[in-house]
Amino acid sequence: MTRTEYPWLLPSAMAEPPERGPAPGGRPRPRRTVRDWVVDSLVFLLAAGIGLLAGEAVQQADTPEALVAADLVAGAAACGALWVRRRFPVALAVGALVVGVLAPTAGGASMLALFSLAVHRPFRPVAAVGVLAAVSAVVQPLVRPDPGASYPASVVAGLVLVLLMVGWGMLVRSRRELFRALRERARRAEAEAALRAEQAQRLAREAIAREMHDVLAHRLTLLSVHAGALEFRPGAPAAEVARAAGVIRDSAHEALQDLREIIGVLRAPGDDGGAPDRPRPTLAALGALVEESRGAGMDVVLDSDVPDPGGVPASTGRTAYRIAQEALTNARKHAPGTAVRVVVRGRPGDGLSVEVANPAPAGEVQPVPGSGQGLIGLTERAVLAGGRLEHGGTGEGGFRVAAWLPWPP
């Protein structure tokens, strides 16, 4: 949900700006907007109009001129005080109600001040001042009776007016709070959507990086091993040199092909990123992987009792394939010449287990650069698939990678 989809949640759609109490920390108070000036001017004119009507009624009641003049001055002061109704709503409402008891011309200003108080302050101060307003509605007809209405009628009219102003103001306040809450929810939803999009992008990048590592590390390791053999054995027989060169050529060709597929996935349109040209490997391709490793000179034994490798779920089989591929790559880099054993066991409902182990290499091994991120990536793959993975050295100096993956019945 975005603010452009819900324009009525924007600040400009609110009935009035938020309440303006004293600025904390001595910070400058927000300046009045054009809308503030228009609203305050209308409130002032309304209060002044009510005061003038009340002043005419006072003059028609044969009130002394001095008292009429005092009423007009008090009413004008109460109307002028409405310009600070947002900053001091409680003090203004109390003062206007007290003045309104003695001066009928301040009655309109006192009711508008009560309304502003109900809009800008919570229930507790509004209730306290509302009680004072009810008392003033009872007392005012006694102090300045209206010759055109009886005392009970004046009291009832005053109480109804007080209840109307308080209820209307609280309704406006509730509406504003609702709008502010909805607007804040919209902002939070927009921020959460942005975070989710950023997280999805990060996860997609991590998945692409993991896929590039899994696909290319196997090929590039072949290049490194055979190129290193040619470098350190320049006098090797011509047949062995040709064989190594052929492996280097084939591995480079396969690496480029895999890289093109990954780049094609990135460039493909659609939400799913497209699909590679070739099917992604599953457990059924594990035999081909072992044969490829044997062709590169490794001694690999595959022990699998899975009756139908093609029946393994695609995601589980793909994860198992990547685990075996990375383990064979590591064995080729760090334990060349050793006999590697790949064991695959599993049944539907029991899960699928993959174990790749090799003994300690004989003699000194030429170090091959590596960051160790492959095993970390394999652990993440197994956990994401709902399984687990263990890796570490054996007691005889070898290395073992073992994983268990769920296989639903």
Residue pairs with C-beta under 8 A, 6 or more apart in sequence:
1 186
1 189
1 190
1 193
2 186
2 189
2 190
2 193
3 9
3 10
3 183
3 186
3 187
3 190
6 182
6 186
7 13
9 179
9 182
9 183
9 186
10 183
11 17
11 183
13 179
14 176
14 179
14 180
15 172
15 175
15 176
15 179
16 39
16 119
16 172
16 176
17 33
17 35
17 36
18 176
18 180
19 86
19 89
19 119
19 120
19 121
20 29
20 30
20 86
20 87
20 120
21 87
21 120
22 87
23 29
29 87
32 40
40 82
40 83
40 85
43 82
43 85
43 112
43 116
44 79
44 80
44 82
44 83
46 108
46 112
47 78
47 79
47 82
47 108
47 109
47 112
48 75
48 76
48 79
48 108
49 108
50 107
50 108
50 109
50 111
51 72
51 75
51 76
51 78
51 79
51 105
51 106
51 107
51 108
51 109
52 105
54 71
54 75
54 104
54 105
54 107
54 108
55 68
55 71
55 72
55 75
55 104
55 105
57 104
57 146
57 148
58 67
58 68
58 71
58 104
58 105
59 68
61 147
63 71
70 103
71 103
71 104
71 105
72 105
74 99
74 102
74 103
74 105
74 106
75 103
75 104
75 105
75 106
75 109
76 105
77 99
77 106
78 95
78 96
78 99
78 100
78 103
78 105
78 106
78 109
78 110
78 113
79 106
79 108
79 109
81 92
81 95
81 96
81 109
81 113
82 92
82 109
82 112
82 113
82 116
84 92
85 92
85 112
85 113
85 116
85 120
86 116
86 120
89 113
89 116
89 117
89 119
89 120
89 121
90 117
90 121
90 125
90 129
92 113
92 116
92 117
93 110
93 113
93 114
93 116
93 117
93 129
93 133
94 129
94 132
96 106
96 109
96 110
96 113
96 114
97 110
97 113
97 114
97 129
97 132
97 133
97 136
98 136
99 106
99 109
99 110
100 106
100 107
100 109
100 110
100 136
100 140
101 136
101 139
101 140
101 143
101 144
102 143
102 144
103 144
104 140
104 144
104 146
107 140
110 133
110 136
111 161
111 162
111 165
112 165
114 129
114 130
114 133
114 162
114 165
114 166
114 169
115 165
115 166
115 168
115 169
116 169
117 125
117 126
117 129
117 169
118 126
118 130
118 165
118 166
118 167
118 168
118 169
118 170
118 172
118 173
119 169
119 170
119 172
119 173
119 176
120 173
123 170
126 166
126 169
126 170
130 162
130 166
133 162
133 165
133 166
134 159
134 162
136 158
137 155
137 158
137 159
137 161
137 162
138 155
138 158
138 159
140 154
140 158
141 151
141 154
141 155
141 158
142 151
145 151
145 154
146 154
149 157
204 273
208 262
208 265
208 266
210 377
210 380
210 381
211 262
212 259
212 262
213 373
213 374
213 377
214 322
214 325
214 326
214 374
214 377
215 258
215 259
215 261
215 262
216 255
216 258
216 259
217 326
217 329
217 374
218 325
218 326
218 328
218 329
219 251
219 252
219 254
219 255
219 258
220 251
220 255
221 329
221 332
221 333
221 368
222 247
222 248
222 251
222 296
222 332
223 248
223 251
223 252
223 255
224 333
224 368
225 296
225 297
225 332
225 333
225 336
225 368
226 244
226 245
226 247
226 248
226 251
226 296
227 248
228 366
228 368
229 236
229 244
230 236
230 241
230 244
230 245
232 366
236 244
247 295
247 296
247 297
251 296
261 276
261 277
261 278
262 276
264 274
264 276
264 277
265 273
265 274
265 275
265 276
266 273
267 274
268 274
268 275
280 314
280 318
281 289
281 318
281 321
281 322
282 309
282 310
282 312
282 314
282 317
282 318
282 321
283 306
283 309
283 310
283 312
283 316
283 317
283 318
283 320
283 321
283 344
283 352
284 309
284 310
284 312
284 317
285 321
286 302
286 304
286 309
286 320
286 321
286 324
286 342
286 344
287 302
289 321
289 324
289 325
289 328
290 300
290 302
290 328
290 342
293 300
293 328
293 332
293 340
294 300
296 332
298 328
298 331
298 332
298 340
299 337
299 338
299 339
299 340
300 328
300 339
300 340
300 341
300 342
301 339
301 340
301 341
301 342
302 342
302 344
303 341
303 342
303 343
303 344
304 342
304 343
304 344
304 345
305 344
305 345
306 312
306 344
306 345
306 346
306 352
309 317
311 348
312 320
312 346
312 352
312 407
313 407
313 408
315 385
316 352
316 385
316 405
316 406
316 407
317 352
319 381
319 382
319 385
319 387
319 403
319 405
320 344
320 352
320 354
320 403
320 405
322 378
322 381
323 354
323 356
323 378
323 381
323 382
323 389
323 401
323 403
324 342
324 344
324 354
324 356
326 374
326 375
326 377
326 378
326 401
327 342
327 356
327 378
327 401
328 340
328 342
328 356
329 374
330 370
330 374
330 375
330 399
330 401
331 338
331 340
331 356
331 358
331 399
333 368
333 370
334 361
334 365
334 368
334 370
334 399
335 358
335 359
335 360
335 361
335 365
335 398
335 399
336 361
336 365
337 361
337 362
338 358
338 359
338 360
338 361
338 362
338 398
339 358
339 359
340 356
340 357
340 358
341 355
341 356
341 357
341 358
342 354
342 355
342 356
343 353
343 354
343 355
343 356
343 357
344 352
344 353
344 354
344 355
345 352
345 353
346 352
346 353
346 407
347 407
348 407
348 408
348 409
349 407
349 408
349 409
350 407
351 387
351 404
351 405
351 406
351 407
352 404
352 405
352 406
352 407
353 402
353 403
353 404
353 405
354 401
354 402
354 403
354 405
355 400
355 401
355 402
355 403
356 400
356 401
356 402
357 394
357 398
357 399
357 400
357 401
358 398
358 399
359 394
359 396
359 397
359 398
360 396
360 397
360 398
375 391
375 401
378 389
378 391
378 401
378 403
379 389
379 391
381 389
382 388
382 389
382 403
382 404
382 405
383 389
385 405
385 406
386 405
386 406
387 403
387 404
387 405
387 406
388 403
388 404
389 401
389 402
389 403
389 404
390 400
390 401
390 402
390 403
391 399
391 400
391 401
391 402
392 399
392 400
393 399
393 400
394 400
